[in-house]
């Protein structure tokens, strides 16, 4: 188990930022940690990375306790906070050499060169950090998080403020890194979650409101929706005769939105109905909600 959070609460005065939060992240998972502003995402990440202590509960990273074994936790974790703290007057190589010294790395020069290549910083490595674009500064932040080769990466809004090209570059880098490491990623960009993550945890008002794989979290309702297109006109009433169908909406021309009472796939029943009534099915698609739609429903 890479990360294990058990009954964690964090209280600031009268405010309960985290309320009895529990979840586990297995080795090799890439998990999207989502929530509206003020939901407790950054607080949870700061607890996991030993920046602040929890009020109640227990957190383990690679079986090391964040309170009693914080130095061992920090050796096993790489952290890119939302506001990337960089020394702007330092050169890229100088800064990474400084970070390597903190972690007391063996053969720091070869490791620095390796991580500069991995994060695409080779062409900018001779520059001061203050002279870099925001996209390259994020790369430097990722480089420092990866430099000591941690098993676990915690990334808090890694693509905030980047242009579309920079977002894709950083996203591709995270996907590549995620093949070998456990990643916990906080973001407000839902397309990023669908592109990168294989699991989603949603937090709202300090409590976990959803925790499942990306595919399953899109299907949280107890019904199924099918978009159907036929070759000619048919009445809504006729489509309501199909077994398990509870609602039919006419979209346009010969296209319909069909809702069923069962989580069983009803597409075979729709196809059978079409054959028996001499219709040609021009299109049939199972409708799944986007992560953004699910997020809005759970946190509105």
Secondary structure by P-SEA (a helix, b strand, c coil): ccbbbcbbbbbcccccccccccccccccccccccccccccaaaaaaaaaccccccbbbbbcccccccccaaaaaaabbbbcccccccccccaaaaaaaaaaaacccaaaaaaaaaaaaaccccccccccccccaaaaaaaaaaaaacccccbbbbccccccccaaaaaaaaaaaaaaaccbbbbbbbccaaaaaacccbbbbbccccccccccaaaaaccccbbbbbbbccbbbbcccccccccccccccccccbbbbbbcccccaaaaaaaaaaaacccccbbbbbbbcaaaaaaaacc
